[in-house]
Amino acid sequence: MVLSFNAETLNGLCSKDQLELLDAIDRLRLQGVDHYISLPQIIVCGDQSSGKSSVLEAISGVPFPVKSNLCTCFPTELVLRRAPETGVTVSIIPDDPPKTPTQDGRHNFHKELEGFEGFPDLVEKAKEAMGITASGKAFSKDRLRVEISGPDRPHLTIIDMPGLIHSETKSQSLADVKLVRKVVKGYMKQPRSIILAVVSAKNDFANQVVLNFAREVDKRGSRTMGVITKPDTLVEGSGSEALYISLARNNQVNFDLGWHVLKNLDSETQKGSSLLSHRNTEEALFFSKSSWNELPSSMLGINELRKKLSNVLLRQIALELPSLIREINLKLDESREELEELGEPRRTHDEQRLKLLQISEEFQSLVERSINGTYNGAFFEDAETPQGYQERIRAVIQNMNKQFADELMKHGHRREISSDNNKPSTNPEFVTRDKFLDHVEIMMQKTRGRELPGISSPMVIADLFQQQSSPWEQIAQDHVKKVWDAVGEFLELVVTYVADTSIGDALIDKIAQPALNRLLLSAKAKTNKLLDSHRRLHPITYNQAYAETIHSPCRPSRDEISEIVRNFFGLNSIEKTSVYLYDKYYNFSDLVDRLAKRTEPTIERRAASEALDRMLAYYNIAVKRFIDIIATEVIEQKILMPLSDILSPVAVFKMSPELVELIAGESQESRKKREELTKKIDVLRKGLKTCQHFMNAKLRGEPLSPLDEAQTTADLDHNDEVTQFMSANGFETDDE
């Protein structure tokens, strides 16, 4: 099929004195603003076989292959542009360009023609690139972009949507039905689009999906125009014809832009571009001899529709220009913030290493200040907040060490002597002294050497101490792990503060976390070594407190007990006779004798008691020593002191070029995002300049200076802007 373009058919749509406004929008499209912001355009929508492609053909003057379904299984964007030379360019715009791989065939599909002869073949190839085949999917959300240029072409963009499907068939699945409806509704929702809702008179309009969609997305009906096609299929004078005439009068479904009626060519019997020149004559003849002539002539025929669309489209553009400026400004601010978050580009190794050196200096300073307890600077937030407290690592460690000391003193021993047999026995296990001594005697029996009876082996004390201190390992290792976790959170806060997201993530992954893992292994190994020095070696201490505890009197004398009882009860002396006290006689001498009476234990029991006392005395000294040594030799030396060297300038200097690039170099994703944002900002800035220049020139009637270009029309009343602008350009300001 040979396609031709009749420029005369668009004269009514884009008259010469109004092209400047359309040129402004066209420049925005050429600059790529439409990739980021919705621009005014005409959307042709309708149910399948509603005649919408014929409407598009009549409006544009370009005959589309309406019967072959070449252009109805995906959105088709018809872009008419004025250029010195005539040409046709066909390309595919993927539904989601940022997520579509660049090697995808759709990105690379870009064909140019000098005429329209090869257009159908190009469309077929585009279908294949989109994956639309007889055995594959029937519809695509990708958009076919057809650009037609020439010296006598006006600027216009029309979107032809796939026909809305009512129900699934053998060739159209339920998924196809949902896909088409989703795509069409997505375009109709764009607030700056004019919706041409095409309704076929061959079917009941109440059952046509496009009307439901139009009223759903455009509740006020302010940007929707109804178009009735195939009026010649109605029986003249019938109720159906009367109902459709009522619809055209806006009595059934109300749209602010009203309704229009077209009588298009019969695609089943008439084909070829040569017939386009005859359609207007046939259409005018039909309306002049039918009941439709009851309607105003402005509602009938393609010529009147072009005039109406001209005024509606231009008025829509005028109304939307101020909001376009505001939206472009908003998108610009958002894009600049995103670009700022990416940081400065780092292409060379020197730039990358310099960036890391700058980060390392600030990192080392913050870590050292926090470890030293000097909490000054913007990094340190309010200490009452969780983050502010975590940033003060010295305070965190001090409190954790105190908790460790309390925990070890309270739960670090396996057994605790208590006279209360009913006390809960968990950790530690509460036992009486006699029960503890029974255990010691059993241990002595099982570890007896060459010593004489009544003498305990020195190894018994070591064995008892190992048993008594057995909870130390779990408590100490848990403390080390908690400190390590806190330090890890602290370092993450520091890295996040001194580096942007991409470098910070790489620093944590490649530098901080491996270094922390090594510190944890070293701290655990040191803890085990300290534990072994207490558990594996025999007890050693020269602490004077040990000697004082061992040699303190174990039992008071009778005279001491007598003095205590006499003072307690306020007696002058303690006689062997009974004393009347509190309505009863008491023999205090007998009480003293009982208190002072010594039950002579066996030599084994005496040895067990001595071993137990020595073990407990040594334990009380060792546990305090262990608390201090864990805090100094493990927490301080193995975890805190090496922190500032994890990312020091020296460490950065020693990094290999590959590691520097891996950390500070931009990832492919980051570079791509930077390029996209840079391009987006450039496009939006050019678009903003175009809008500002046009609005200010038209509204103020004077050229813009560079300083004026930075000011938008936001200070003017929106309605006054539009009224002044439209009046200045001869546009109608009242609704059709």
Solvent accessible surface area in square Angstrom, and as a share of the most:
residue,aa,sasa,rsa
1,M,121,0.54
2,V,98,0.56
3,L,6,0.03
4,S,52,0.33
5,F,26,0.11
6,N,57,0.29
7,A,22,0.17
8,E,127,0.57
9,T,19,0.11
10,L,1,0.00
11,N,95,0.48
12,G,36,0.34
13,L,1,0.01
14,C,9,0.06
15,S,42,0.27
16,K,182,0.77
17,D,107,0.56
18,Q,31,0.14
19,L,22,0.11
20,E,90,0.41
21,L,3,0.02
22,L,9,0.04
23,D,20,0.11
24,A,2,0.01
25,I,7,0.03
26,D,9,0.05
27,R,99,0.36
28,L,0,0.00
29,R,18,0.06
30,L,99,0.49
31,Q,46,0.20
32,G,11,0.11
33,V,0,0.00
34,D,40,0.21
35,H,111,0.50
36,Y,64,0.24
37,I,3,0.02
38,S,26,0.17
39,L,3,0.02
40,P,3,0.02
41,Q,17,0.08
42,I,0,0.00
43,I,0,0.00
44,V,0,0.00
45,C,0,0.00
46,G,0,0.00
47,D,7,0.03
48,Q,73,0.32
49,S,95,0.61
50,S,2,0.01
51,G,15,0.15
52,K,9,0.04
53,S,13,0.08
54,S,18,0.12
55,V,0,0.00
56,L,1,0.01
57,E,21,0.09
58,A,3,0.02
59,I,0,0.00
60,S,0,0.00
61,G,2,0.02
62,V,4,0.02
63,P,8,0.05
64,F,11,0.05
65,P,11,0.07
66,V,40,0.23
67,K,115,0.49
68,S,63,0.41
69,N,92,0.47
70,L,17,0.08
71,C,5,0.03
72,T,30,0.17
73,C,13,0.08
74,F,0,0.00
75,P,0,0.00
76,T,0,0.00
77,E,4,0.02
78,L,1,0.00
79,V,0,0.00
80,L,0,0.00
81,R,39,0.14
82,R,103,0.38
83,A,31,0.24
84,P,123,0.78
85,E,138,0.62
86,T,67,0.39
87,G,14,0.14
88,V,2,0.01
89,T,25,0.14
90,V,0,0.00
91,S,13,0.08
92,I,8,0.04
93,I,26,0.13
94,P,8,0.05
95,D,78,0.40
96,D,59,0.30
97,P,51,0.32
98,P,83,0.52
99,K,169,0.72
100,T,10,0.06
101,P,70,0.44
102,T,89,0.52
103,Q,143,0.64
104,D,38,0.20
105,G,45,0.44
106,R,55,0.20
107,H,68,0.30
108,N,104,0.54
109,F,17,0.07
110,H,104,0.46
111,K,82,0.35
112,E,126,0.56
113,L,45,0.23
114,E,163,0.73
115,G,23,0.22
116,F,18,0.08
117,E,113,0.51
118,G,24,0.23
119,F,4,0.02
120,P,23,0.14
121,D,92,0.48
122,L,13,0.06
123,V,0,0.00
124,E,72,0.32
125,K,111,0.47
126,A,0,0.00
127,K,35,0.15
128,E,118,0.53
129,A,39,0.30
130,M,6,0.03
131,G,34,0.32
132,I,12,0.06
133,T,67,0.39
134,A,119,0.93
135,S,115,0.74
136,G,45,0.43
137,K,92,0.39
138,A,27,0.21
139,F,11,0.05
140,S,3,0.02
141,K,69,0.29
142,D,4,0.02
143,R,46,0.17
144,L,0,0.00
145,R,25,0.09
146,V,2,0.01
147,E,31,0.14
148,I,2,0.01
149,S,25,0.16
150,G,0,0.00
151,P,78,0.49
152,D,84,0.44
153,R,22,0.08
154,P,11,0.07
155,H,19,0.09
156,L,9,0.04
157,T,9,0.05
158,I,0,0.00
159,I,2,0.01
160,D,2,0.01
161,M,0,0.00
162,P,2,0.01
163,G,3,0.03
164,L,0,0.00
165,I,5,0.02
166,H,98,0.44
167,S,71,0.46
168,E,98,0.44
169,T,80,0.46
170,K,219,0.93
171,S,87,0.56
172,Q,31,0.14
173,S,51,0.33
174,L,93,0.46
175,A,69,0.53
176,D,17,0.09
177,V,10,0.06
178,K,128,0.54
179,L,43,0.21
180,V,2,0.01
181,R,71,0.26
182,K,135,0.57
183,V,13,0.08
184,V,0,0.00
185,K,42,0.18
186,G,37,0.36
187,Y,27,0.10
188,M,0,0.00
189,K,117,0.50
190,Q,52,0.23
191,P,85,0.53
192,R,13,0.05
193,S,0,0.00
194,I,1,0.00
195,I,0,0.00
196,L,0,0.00
197,A,0,0.00
198,V,0,0.00
199,V,0,0.00
200,S,1,0.01
201,A,2,0.02
202,K,127,0.54
203,N,82,0.42
204,D,72,0.37
205,F,18,0.07
206,A,66,0.51
207,N,98,0.50
208,Q,4,0.02
209,V,14,0.08
210,V,0,0.00
211,L,1,0.01
212,N,77,0.39
213,F,17,0.07
214,A,0,0.00
215,R,108,0.39
216,E,87,0.39
217,V,30,0.17
218,D,10,0.05
219,K,169,0.72
220,R,199,0.73
221,G,3,0.03
222,S,50,0.32
223,R,24,0.09
224,T,0,0.00
225,M,0,0.00
226,G,0,0.00
227,V,0,0.00
228,I,0,0.00
229,T,0,0.00
230,K,55,0.23
231,P,1,0.01
232,D,68,0.35
233,T,66,0.38
234,L,25,0.12
235,V,111,0.64
236,E,113,0.51
237,G,67,0.65
238,S,33,0.21
239,G,58,0.56
240,S,62,0.40
241,E,6,0.03
242,A,60,0.46
243,L,78,0.39
244,Y,8,0.03
245,I,13,0.07
246,S,24,0.15
247,L,0,0.00
248,A,1,0.01
249,R,103,0.38
250,N,38,0.20
251,N,101,0.52
252,Q,82,0.36
253,V,8,0.05
254,N,101,0.52
255,F,1,0.01
256,D,64,0.33
257,L,21,0.10
258,G,16,0.16
259,W,2,0.01
260,H,0,0.00
261,V,0,0.00
262,L,0,0.00
263,K,32,0.13
264,N,19,0.10
265,L,26,0.13
266,D,66,0.34
267,S,32,0.21
268,E,110,0.49
269,T,105,0.61
270,Q,52,0.23
271,K,133,0.57
272,G,36,0.34
273,S,26,0.17
274,S,83,0.54
275,L,44,0.22
276,L,17,0.09
277,S,78,0.51
278,H,101,0.45
279,R,9,0.03
280,N,45,0.23
281,T,96,0.56
282,E,64,0.29
283,E,4,0.02
284,A,63,0.49
285,L,98,0.49
286,F,46,0.19
287,F,11,0.05
288,S,68,0.44
289,K,148,0.63
290,S,11,0.07
291,S,25,0.16
292,W,0,0.00
293,N,83,0.42
294,E,107,0.48
295,L,7,0.04
296,P,74,0.46
297,S,86,0.55
298,S,52,0.34
299,M,29,0.13
300,L,20,0.10
301,G,9,0.09
302,I,1,0.01
303,N,77,0.40
304,E,51,0.23
305,L,0,0.00
306,R,15,0.05
307,K,116,0.49
308,K,16,0.07
309,L,0,0.00
310,S,8,0.05
311,N,18,0.09
312,V,10,0.06
313,L,9,0.04
314,L,1,0.01
315,R,65,0.24
316,Q,22,0.10
317,I,2,0.01
318,A,2,0.01
319,L,51,0.26
320,E,34,0.15
321,L,1,0.00
322,P,3,0.02
323,S,26,0.17
324,L,0,0.00
325,I,3,0.02
326,R,118,0.43
327,E,48,0.22
328,I,0,0.00
329,N,48,0.25
330,L,102,0.51
331,K,54,0.23
332,L,2,0.01
333,D,73,0.38
334,E,78,0.35
335,S,0,0.00
336,R,109,0.40
337,E,108,0.48
338,E,67,0.30
339,L,45,0.23
340,E,138,0.62
341,E,120,0.54
342,L,24,0.12
343,G,24,0.23
344,E,129,0.58
345,P,52,0.33
346,R,10,0.04
347,R,177,0.65
348,T,72,0.42
349,H,84,0.38
350,D,116,0.60
351,E,79,0.36
352,Q,2,0.01
353,R,51,0.19
354,L,100,0.50
355,K,56,0.24
356,L,0,0.00
357,L,51,0.25
358,Q,99,0.44
359,I,5,0.02
360,S,0,0.00
361,E,106,0.47
362,E,74,0.33
363,F,1,0.00
364,Q,41,0.18
365,S,47,0.30
366,L,4,0.02
367,V,0,0.00
368,E,75,0.34
369,R,66,0.24
370,S,0,0.00
371,I,23,0.12
372,N,113,0.58
373,G,31,0.30
374,T,65,0.38
375,Y,66,0.25
376,N,87,0.44
377,G,48,0.46
378,A,91,0.71
379,F,7,0.03
380,F,18,0.07
381,E,83,0.37
382,D,83,0.43
383,A,49,0.38
384,E,161,0.72
385,T,53,0.31
386,P,119,0.75
387,Q,78,0.35
388,G,0,0.00
389,Y,80,0.31
390,Q,27,0.12
391,E,2,0.01
392,R,35,0.13
393,I,0,0.00
394,R,49,0.18
395,A,32,0.25
396,V,6,0.03
397,I,0,0.00
398,Q,101,0.45
399,N,67,0.35
400,M,30,0.14
401,N,23,0.12
402,K,124,0.53
403,Q,119,0.53
404,F,8,0.03
405,A,20,0.16
406,D,72,0.37
407,E,75,0.34
408,L,0,0.00
409,M,90,0.40
410,K,135,0.57
411,H,48,0.22
412,G,0,0.00
413,H,23,0.10
414,R,99,0.36
415,R,28,0.10
416,E,63,0.28
417,I,63,0.32
418,S,19,0.12
419,S,113,0.73
420,D,72,0.37
421,N,122,0.63
422,N,142,0.73
423,K,89,0.38
424,P,103,0.65
425,S,66,0.43
426,T,113,0.66
427,N,77,0.39
428,P,6,0.04
429,E,59,0.27
430,F,46,0.19
431,V,9,0.05
432,T,37,0.21
433,R,84,0.31
434,D,91,0.47
435,K,118,0.50
436,F,3,0.01
437,L,11,0.05
438,D,68,0.35
439,H,42,0.19
440,V,0,0.00
441,E,33,0.15
442,I,85,0.43
443,M,26,0.12
444,M,13,0.06
445,Q,116,0.52
446,K,159,0.67
447,T,46,0.27
448,R,107,0.39
449,G,47,0.45
450,R,243,0.89
451,E,46,0.21
452,L,126,0.62
453,P,85,0.54
454,G,28,0.27
455,I,95,0.48
456,S,25,0.16
457,S,12,0.08
458,P,105,0.66
459,M,109,0.48
460,V,1,0.00
461,I,27,0.14
462,A,3,0.03
463,D,39,0.20
464,L,3,0.02
465,F,1,0.01
466,Q,65,0.29
467,Q,43,0.19
468,Q,6,0.03
469,S,0,0.00
470,S,57,0.37
471,P,24,0.15
472,W,0,0.00
473,E,71,0.32
474,Q,118,0.52
475,I,22,0.11
476,A,0,0.00
477,Q,31,0.14
478,D,58,0.30
479,H,10,0.05
480,V,0,0.00
481,K,77,0.33
482,K,122,0.52
483,V,0,0.00
484,W,32,0.11
485,D,56,0.29
486,A,11,0.08
487,V,0,0.00
488,G,20,0.19
489,E,93,0.42
490,F,0,0.00
491,L,2,0.01
492,E,91,0.41
493,L,42,0.21
494,V,0,0.00
495,V,2,0.01
496,T,91,0.53
497,Y,100,0.38
498,V,19,0.11
499,A,13,0.10
500,D,32,0.17
501,T,103,0.60
502,S,51,0.33
503,I,1,0.00
504,G,5,0.05
505,D,86,0.44
506,A,19,0.15
507,L,2,0.01
508,I,43,0.22
509,D,88,0.46
510,K,86,0.36
511,I,24,0.12
512,A,6,0.05
513,Q,67,0.30
514,P,43,0.27
515,A,8,0.06
516,L,6,0.03
517,N,66,0.34
518,R,148,0.54
519,L,21,0.10
520,L,21,0.11
521,L,125,0.62
522,S,42,0.27
523,A,0,0.00
524,K,70,0.30
525,A,61,0.48
526,K,43,0.18
527,T,0,0.00
528,N,59,0.30
529,K,136,0.58
530,L,12,0.06
531,L,0,0.00
532,D,52,0.27
533,S,52,0.33
534,H,12,0.06
535,R,38,0.14
536,R,173,0.63
537,L,105,0.52
538,H,111,0.50
539,P,33,0.21
540,I,81,0.41
541,T,30,0.18
542,Y,202,0.77
543,N,74,0.38
544,Q,121,0.54
545,A,48,0.38
546,Y,47,0.18
547,A,35,0.27
548,E,109,0.49
549,T,76,0.44
550,I,31,0.16
551,H,147,0.65
552,S,54,0.35
553,P,123,0.78
554,C,124,0.74
555,R,123,0.45
556,P,68,0.43
557,S,60,0.39
558,R,95,0.35
559,D,112,0.58
560,E,92,0.41
561,I,14,0.07
562,S,24,0.15
563,E,75,0.33
564,I,112,0.57
565,V,10,0.06
566,R,70,0.26
567,N,92,0.47
568,F,159,0.66
569,F,76,0.32
570,G,64,0.62
571,L,30,0.15
572,N,148,0.76
573,S,59,0.38
574,I,36,0.18
575,E,94,0.42
576,K,167,0.71
577,T,94,0.55
578,S,60,0.39
579,V,46,0.27
580,Y,121,0.46
581,L,39,0.19
582,Y,171,0.65
583,D,125,0.65
584,K,120,0.51
585,Y,145,0.55
586,Y,91,0.35
587,N,58,0.30
588,F,7,0.03
589,S,6,0.04
590,D,56,0.29
591,L,67,0.34
592,V,0,0.00
593,D,65,0.34
594,R,173,0.63
595,L,90,0.45
596,A,19,0.15
597,K,145,0.61
598,R,146,0.53
599,T,111,0.64
600,E,121,0.54
601,P,59,0.37
602,T,86,0.50
603,I,80,0.41
604,E,61,0.27
605,R,54,0.20
606,R,118,0.43
607,A,3,0.02
608,A,0,0.00
609,S,27,0.18
610,E,82,0.37
611,A,0,0.00
612,L,0,0.00
613,D,47,0.24
614,R,69,0.25
615,M,1,0.00
616,L,43,0.22
617,A,4,0.03
618,Y,9,0.04
619,Y,12,0.05
620,N,82,0.42
621,I,21,0.11
622,A,0,0.00
623,V,1,0.01
624,K,119,0.51
625,R,94,0.34
626,F,0,0.00
627,I,22,0.11
628,D,91,0.47
629,I,40,0.20
630,I,0,0.00
631,A,22,0.17
632,T,69,0.40
633,E,47,0.21
634,V,0,0.00
635,I,0,0.00
636,E,43,0.19
637,Q,94,0.42
638,K,64,0.27
639,I,0,0.00
640,L,0,0.00
641,M,127,0.57
642,P,39,0.24
643,L,0,0.00
644,S,13,0.08
645,D,89,0.46
646,I,19,0.10
647,L,3,0.02
648,S,7,0.05
649,P,40,0.25
650,V,95,0.55
651,A,27,0.21
652,V,0,0.00
653,F,155,0.65
654,K,157,0.66
655,M,17,0.07
656,S,51,0.33
657,P,67,0.42
658,E,124,0.56
659,L,50,0.25
660,V,1,0.00
661,E,75,0.34
662,L,103,0.51
663,I,3,0.02
664,A,0,0.00
665,G,13,0.12
666,E,18,0.08
667,S,63,0.41
668,Q,140,0.62
669,E,139,0.62
670,S,11,0.07
671,R,93,0.34
672,K,77,0.33
673,K,85,0.36
674,R,26,0.09
675,E,119,0.53
676,E,71,0.32
677,L,12,0.06
678,T,72,0.42
679,K,132,0.56
680,K,40,0.17
681,I,17,0.09
682,D,65,0.34
683,V,12,0.07
684,L,0,0.00
685,R,140,0.51
686,K,103,0.44
687,G,0,0.00
688,L,22,0.11
689,K,113,0.48
690,T,16,0.09
691,C,1,0.01
692,Q,7,0.03
693,H,89,0.40
694,F,6,0.03
695,M,2,0.01
696,N,0,0.00
697,A,33,0.26
698,K,55,0.23
699,L,24,0.12
700,R,101,0.37
701,G,67,0.65
702,E,90,0.41
703,P,118,0.74
704,L,26,0.13
705,S,47,0.30
706,P,117,0.73
707,L,153,0.76
708,D,50,0.26
709,E,40,0.18
710,A,80,0.62
711,Q,102,0.45
712,T,28,0.16
713,T,5,0.03
714,A,67,0.52
715,D,135,0.70
716,L,80,0.40
717,D,82,0.43
718,H,63,0.28
719,N,103,0.53
720,D,72,0.38
721,E,3,0.01
722,V,10,0.05
723,T,73,0.42
724,Q,94,0.42
725,F,2,0.01
726,M,3,0.01
727,S,70,0.45
728,A,73,0.56
729,N,30,0.16
730,G,63,0.61
731,F,13,0.05
732,E,90,0.41
733,T,70,0.41
734,D,94,0.49
735,D,94,0.49
736,E,94,0.42
